[in-house]
Every structure is written in C-alpha cells, then in structure tokens.
C-alpha cells in the first residue's frame, strides 16, 4: 500500500484545514485508516482513526474539532480540522492497517503549522 498525503499548510489559530490521504496498491476498504501526528522530540500520537465499518476514534485533544472520514470509491481518507490551535502544530502522518493481516503502512508526513 502506498499512501500520498496532501494538505500541508500554515493556518492561523481558529482556522481550518483538510488533510487528504490517497491510498493505492490494495483493497482500501479493508483497512483501518488513521492520522497520527508528531512534534519534534515527542512521540507520534494517534489523532483519529476510522475502520472499515466507518467507526471512528479520536484523541481527546481533538474531539469535537477534528473529523475523520473516508471515501472508499476514491481510496481516500480525510481529516477535517477546525478551530485549530497552536498546539496542533505537528507533522501529520497517514497510516493504513490491514484488518486481516495487521500489516501497517505509513505515508510521508505533511506539516501543519498553526500560528497564534
């Protein structure tokens, strides 16, 4: 599975941005798709995930502000980020995990900077 993320940018606090991650190479609908983020010097943390049944899970810090969704026809997962805060600044990574084999794949990171 290859993952191509897009949507990096510089946004002011309170603004919005949508990240996209397009997958290729396998059966997208059978994967749990997730977004992680990582600040320099910190551990990578799960931001949100959506499984093949479209059940979602969010980090407490983004609940109510971020929405993860998927379009299986386009093999794409989205992360809509609203009410952005400076602490959301990080490199965001897309992840695909096969629900059958548990094999995990990572996309390249996309940088988000939220200015105060």
Residue frames as a rotation matrix with the C-alpha (Angstrom) as fourth column:
UNK 1
0.580 0.815 0.000 0.00
0.815 -0.580 0.000 0.00
0.000 0.000 -1.000 0.00
UNK 2
-0.653 -0.719 0.238 1.29
0.715 -0.689 -0.117 3.42
0.248 0.094 0.964 -0.92
UNK 3
0.381 0.767 -0.516 -0.11
0.891 -0.453 -0.014 6.48
-0.245 -0.455 -0.856 0.80
UNK 4
-0.566 -0.495 0.659 0.06
0.675 -0.737 0.026 10.01
0.473 0.460 0.752 -0.56
UNK 5
0.101 0.567 -0.818 -0.90
0.902 -0.399 -0.165 12.76
-0.419 -0.721 -0.552 1.86
UNK 6
-0.513 -0.210 0.832 -1.70
0.584 -0.796 0.159 16.33
0.629 0.568 0.531 0.92
UNK 7
0.563 0.807 0.178 -2.92
0.488 -0.498 0.717 19.46
0.667 -0.317 -0.674 2.62
UNK 8
-0.145 -0.678 -0.720 0.11
0.987 -0.148 -0.059 20.85
-0.067 -0.720 0.691 4.43
UNK 9
0.175 0.211 0.962 -0.03
0.502 -0.860 0.097 24.45
0.847 0.465 -0.256 5.35
UNK 10
-0.903 -0.354 -0.244 0.26
0.411 -0.544 -0.732 27.44
0.126 -0.761 0.636 7.62
UNK 11
0.013 0.986 0.164 -3.02
0.534 -0.146 0.833 28.35
0.845 0.076 -0.529 9.30
UNK 12
-0.571 -0.126 0.811 -3.95
-0.487 -0.744 -0.458 30.93
0.661 -0.657 0.363 11.87
UNK 13
-0.965 0.247 -0.091 -5.38
0.210 0.512 -0.833 29.83
-0.160 -0.823 -0.546 15.19
UNK 14
-0.266 0.952 -0.154 -9.10
-0.249 -0.222 -0.943 29.29
-0.931 -0.212 0.296 14.86
UNK 15
-0.163 0.131 -0.978 -8.79
-0.977 -0.163 0.141 28.39
-0.141 0.978 0.155 11.22
UNK 16
0.604 0.453 0.656 -9.50
-0.307 0.892 -0.332 25.18
-0.735 -0.001 0.678 9.35
UNK 17
-0.307 -0.663 -0.683 -7.65
-0.946 0.137 0.293 22.81
-0.100 0.736 -0.669 7.09
UNK 18
0.796 0.522 0.306 -8.43
-0.470 0.852 -0.231 19.49
-0.381 0.040 0.924 5.47
UNK 19
-0.426 -0.904 0.047 -5.81
-0.750 0.381 0.540 16.81
-0.506 0.195 -0.840 5.04
UNK 20
0.738 0.590 -0.327 -6.24
-0.672 0.595 -0.442 14.09
-0.066 0.546 0.835 2.44
UNK 21
-0.389 -0.832 0.395 -4.51
-0.676 0.549 0.491 10.77
-0.626 -0.076 -0.776 2.05
UNK 22
0.561 0.541 -0.627 -4.96
-0.828 0.390 -0.404 8.70
0.025 0.745 0.666 -1.07
UNK 23
-0.016 -0.511 0.860 -4.08
-0.449 0.772 0.450 5.03
-0.894 -0.378 -0.242 -0.97
UNK 24
0.458 0.133 -0.879 -3.04
-0.871 0.266 -0.414 2.81
0.178 0.955 0.237 -3.81
UNK 25
-0.489 -0.791 -0.368 -1.99
-0.756 0.595 -0.274 -0.77
0.435 0.144 -0.889 -4.20
UNK 26
-0.954 0.158 -0.254 -4.57
0.243 0.904 -0.351 -2.78
0.174 -0.397 -0.901 -2.28
UNK 27
-0.125 0.992 -0.013 -8.16
0.655 0.092 0.750 -3.03
0.745 0.085 -0.661 -1.06
UNK 28
-0.716 -0.229 0.659 -8.63
-0.157 -0.868 -0.472 0.29
0.680 -0.441 0.586 0.65
UNK 29
0.163 0.920 0.355 -11.99
-0.640 -0.176 0.748 -0.59
0.751 -0.349 0.561 2.16
UNK 30
0.673 0.072 -0.736 -10.44
0.314 0.873 0.373 -3.43
0.670 -0.482 0.565 4.20
UNK 31
-0.400 -0.906 -0.142 -8.06
0.631 -0.159 -0.760 -1.12
0.665 -0.393 0.635 6.03
UNK 32
0.633 0.361 -0.685 -8.36
0.737 -0.552 0.389 0.89
-0.237 -0.751 -0.616 9.19
UNK 33
0.077 -0.562 0.823 -7.14
0.620 -0.620 -0.481 4.34
0.781 0.547 0.301 8.25
UNK 34
0.566 0.043 -0.823 -5.61
0.786 -0.328 0.524 6.66
-0.248 -0.944 -0.220 10.80
UNK 35
0.482 -0.498 0.721 -3.96
0.040 -0.809 -0.586 10.01
0.875 0.312 -0.370 11.18
UNK 36
0.447 -0.471 -0.761 -1.08
0.888 0.130 0.442 10.41
-0.109 -0.873 0.476 13.59
UNK 37
0.785 -0.305 0.540 0.96
-0.067 -0.907 -0.416 13.48
0.616 0.290 -0.732 14.41
UNK 38
0.437 -0.736 -0.517 4.40
0.899 0.357 0.252 14.10
-0.001 -0.575 0.818 15.78
UNK 39
0.954 -0.264 0.145 6.16
-0.275 -0.960 0.062 17.13
0.123 -0.099 -0.987 17.17
UNK 40
0.172 -0.960 -0.220 9.95
-0.185 0.188 -0.965 17.18
0.968 0.207 -0.145 17.20
UNK 41
-0.735 -0.583 0.346 11.20
-0.457 0.048 -0.888 15.47
0.502 -0.811 -0.302 20.34
UNK 42
-0.230 0.735 0.638 7.84
-0.848 0.170 -0.501 13.91
-0.477 -0.657 0.584 21.08
UNK 43
-0.740 0.055 0.670 6.30
0.178 0.977 0.116 10.54
-0.648 0.205 -0.733 20.43
UNK 44
-0.837 0.526 -0.150 4.00
-0.266 -0.151 0.952 10.05
0.478 0.837 0.267 17.49
UNK 45
-0.749 0.634 0.191 0.42
-0.107 0.169 -0.980 10.14
-0.653 -0.755 -0.059 18.73
UNK 46
-0.605 0.646 0.465 -2.84
0.792 0.428 0.436 8.91
0.083 0.632 -0.770 17.29
UNK 47
-0.934 0.341 -0.110 -5.12
-0.334 -0.940 -0.073 11.74
-0.128 -0.032 0.991 16.25
UNK 48
0.094 0.995 0.032 -8.05
-0.814 0.095 -0.572 9.86
-0.573 0.028 0.819 14.73
UNK 49
-0.937 -0.325 0.130 -8.90
-0.197 0.796 0.573 6.56
-0.290 0.511 -0.809 13.10
UNK 50
0.114 0.969 -0.219 -11.72
-0.918 0.018 -0.397 5.10
-0.381 0.246 0.891 11.05
UNK 51
-0.575 -0.363 0.733 -12.19
-0.195 0.931 0.308 1.42
-0.794 0.035 -0.607 10.46
UNK 52
-0.991 0.116 0.072 -13.79
0.104 0.309 0.945 -0.49
0.088 0.944 -0.318 7.61
UNK 53
-0.200 0.969 -0.142 -17.20
0.969 0.217 0.116 -0.05
0.144 -0.114 -0.983 9.21
UNK 54
-0.136 0.020 0.990 -16.57
0.246 -0.968 0.053 3.70
0.960 0.251 0.127 9.46
UNK 55
0.806 0.242 -0.540 -16.36
0.569 -0.067 0.819 3.52
0.162 -0.968 -0.191 13.22
UNK 56
0.310 -0.675 0.670 -14.26
0.026 -0.698 -0.716 6.46
0.950 0.239 -0.199 14.34
UNK 57
0.575 -0.256 -0.777 -11.98
0.818 0.153 0.554 7.11
-0.023 -0.955 0.297 17.25
UNK 58
0.530 -0.336 0.778 -10.42
0.093 -0.889 -0.448 10.40
0.843 0.310 -0.441 18.31
UNK 59
-0.558 -0.703 -0.442 -7.77
0.681 -0.083 -0.728 11.65
0.475 -0.707 0.524 20.66
UNK 60
0.191 0.654 -0.732 -9.33
0.946 -0.321 -0.040 13.62
-0.261 -0.685 -0.680 23.49
UNK 61
-0.412 -0.493 -0.766 -7.37
0.374 -0.858 0.352 16.71
-0.831 -0.141 0.538 22.46
UNK 62
-0.982 0.014 -0.187 -9.08
-0.174 -0.434 0.884 16.90
-0.068 0.901 0.429 19.07
UNK 63
-0.562 0.826 0.042 -12.54
0.825 0.563 -0.053 15.61
-0.068 0.004 -0.998 19.89
UNK 64
0.366 0.819 -0.441 -15.21
0.685 -0.558 -0.469 17.98
-0.630 -0.131 -0.765 18.66
UNK 65
0.266 -0.348 -0.899 -12.77
-0.435 -0.875 0.210 19.84
-0.860 0.335 -0.385 16.43
UNK 66
-0.667 -0.579 -0.469 -11.47
-0.701 0.276 0.658 17.22
-0.252 0.767 -0.590 14.01
UNK 67
0.494 0.807 0.324 -13.45
-0.542 0.577 -0.611 14.85
-0.680 0.126 0.723 11.83
UNK 68
-0.729 -0.682 0.058 -12.06
-0.421 0.513 0.748 11.82
-0.540 0.520 -0.662 10.07
UNK 69
0.491 0.870 0.038 -13.90
-0.480 0.307 -0.822 10.38
-0.727 0.386 0.568 7.10
UNK 70
-0.621 -0.684 0.382 -13.25
-0.060 0.528 0.847 8.04
-0.781 0.504 -0.369 4.22
UNK 71
0.402 0.649 -0.646 -14.35
-0.804 -0.087 -0.588 7.69
-0.438 0.756 0.487 0.62
UNK 72
0.011 -0.399 0.917 -13.85
-0.011 0.917 0.399 4.09
-1.000 -0.015 0.006 -0.44
UNK 73
0.818 0.307 0.487 -14.66
0.469 0.135 -0.873 4.93
-0.334 0.942 -0.034 -4.05
UNK 74
0.824 -0.538 0.180 -11.71
-0.311 -0.693 -0.650 7.32
0.474 0.480 -0.738 -4.12
UNK 75
0.452 -0.658 -0.602 -9.46
0.725 0.664 -0.181 5.28
0.519 -0.355 0.778 -1.80
UNK 76
-0.393 -0.548 0.738 -9.03
0.109 -0.825 -0.555 8.40
0.913 -0.138 0.383 0.25
UNK 77
0.181 0.375 -0.909 -9.21
0.974 0.059 0.218 9.30
0.135 -0.925 -0.355 3.91
UNK 78
0.046 -0.060 0.997 -9.72
0.189 -0.980 -0.067 12.85
0.981 0.192 -0.034 5.07
UNK 79
-0.232 -0.049 -0.971 -9.06
0.971 -0.068 -0.229 14.76
-0.054 -0.996 0.064 8.26
UNK 80
0.218 0.397 0.892 -11.10
0.374 -0.878 0.299 17.92
0.901 0.268 -0.340 8.57
UNK 81
-0.361 -0.459 -0.812 -9.52
0.929 -0.103 -0.355 20.12
0.079 -0.882 0.464 11.21
UNK 82
0.320 0.551 0.771 -11.47
0.351 -0.825 0.443 23.05
0.880 0.129 -0.457 12.62
UNK 83
0.941 0.075 0.331 -10.81
-0.236 -0.556 0.797 25.51
0.244 -0.828 -0.506 15.43
UNK 84
0.443 -0.845 -0.298 -7.11
0.558 0.520 -0.647 24.88
0.702 0.120 0.702 15.07
UNK 85
0.979 -0.202 -0.018 -4.82
-0.084 -0.485 0.871 25.69
-0.185 -0.851 -0.491 17.95
UNK 86
0.349 -0.925 -0.153 -1.07
-0.898 -0.283 -0.338 26.32
0.270 0.255 -0.928 18.03
UNK 87
-0.214 -0.446 0.869 -0.66
-0.733 0.661 0.159 23.04
-0.646 -0.603 -0.469 19.88
UNK 88
0.756 0.473 0.452 -1.99
-0.019 0.707 -0.707 21.26
-0.654 0.527 0.543 16.78
UNK 89
0.518 -0.657 -0.547 1.25
-0.851 -0.334 -0.405 22.20
0.083 0.676 -0.732 15.04
UNK 90
0.088 -0.483 0.871 2.98
-0.311 0.817 0.485 18.99
-0.946 -0.313 -0.079 14.04
UNK 91
-0.700 -0.206 -0.684 3.83
-0.710 0.302 0.636 16.73
0.075 0.931 -0.358 11.16
UNK 92
0.196 0.876 0.442 0.77
-0.749 0.424 -0.510 14.65
-0.634 -0.231 0.738 10.35
UNK 93
-0.837 -0.515 -0.187 1.10
-0.531 0.681 0.504 11.09
-0.132 0.521 -0.843 9.09
UNK 94
0.309 0.900 -0.308 -1.43
-0.942 0.333 0.030 8.90
0.130 0.281 0.951 7.37
UNK 95
-0.745 -0.519 0.419 -1.49
-0.588 0.808 -0.045 5.22
-0.315 -0.280 -0.907 8.32
UNK 96
0.246 0.780 -0.576 -3.22
-0.868 0.442 0.227 2.21
0.431 0.444 0.785 6.82
UNK 97
-0.677 -0.412 0.610 -3.54
-0.659 0.709 -0.253 -1.02
-0.328 -0.573 -0.751 8.75
UNK 98
-0.474 0.479 -0.738 -4.94
-0.422 0.613 0.668 -4.17
0.773 0.628 -0.089 7.23
UNK 99
0.091 0.592 0.801 -7.73
-0.996 0.074 0.059 -5.52
-0.024 -0.803 0.596 9.42
UNK 100
0.910 0.225 -0.347 -6.94
-0.280 0.953 -0.116 -9.03
0.305 0.203 0.931 8.16
UNK 101
0.461 -0.824 -0.330 -3.15
0.554 0.558 -0.618 -9.19
0.694 0.102 0.713 8.42
UNK 102
0.826 -0.083 -0.557 -2.45
0.436 -0.532 0.726 -6.24
-0.356 -0.843 -0.403 10.75
UNK 103
-0.210 -0.892 0.401 0.25
0.977 -0.178 0.116 -5.06
-0.032 0.416 0.909 8.35
UNK 104
0.586 0.351 -0.730 0.72
0.485 -0.874 -0.031 -1.32
-0.649 -0.336 -0.683 8.72
UNK 105
-0.078 -0.558 0.826 1.81
0.970 -0.233 -0.066 1.25
0.229 0.796 0.560 6.18
UNK 106
0.118 0.016 -0.993 2.81
0.551 -0.833 0.052 4.88
-0.826 -0.553 -0.107 6.56
UNK 107
0.715 0.083 0.695 2.58
0.636 -0.489 -0.596 7.83
0.290 0.868 -0.402 4.25
UNK 108
-0.476 -0.850 0.228 5.04
0.680 -0.519 -0.517 10.66
0.558 -0.091 0.825 4.15
UNK 109
-0.235 0.377 -0.896 4.37
0.838 -0.388 -0.383 13.33
-0.492 -0.841 -0.225 6.71
UNK 110
-0.027 0.254 0.967 2.65
0.654 -0.727 0.209 16.59
0.756 0.638 -0.147 5.94
UNK 111
-0.763 -0.459 -0.455 3.50
0.640 -0.438 -0.632 19.64
0.091 -0.773 0.628 8.00
UNK 112
0.381 0.853 0.358 0.85
0.619 -0.522 0.586 21.76
0.687 -0.002 -0.727 9.70
UNK 113
-0.780 -0.562 -0.276 1.78
0.596 -0.532 -0.602 24.98
0.191 -0.633 0.750 11.43
UNK 114
0.401 0.912 0.089 -0.84
0.765 -0.387 0.514 26.88
0.503 -0.138 -0.853 13.40
UNK 115
-0.665 -0.664 0.342 0.17
0.421 -0.711 -0.564 30.41
0.617 -0.231 0.752 14.26
UNK 116
-0.187 0.573 -0.798 -1.20
0.955 -0.084 -0.284 32.24
-0.230 -0.815 -0.532 17.27
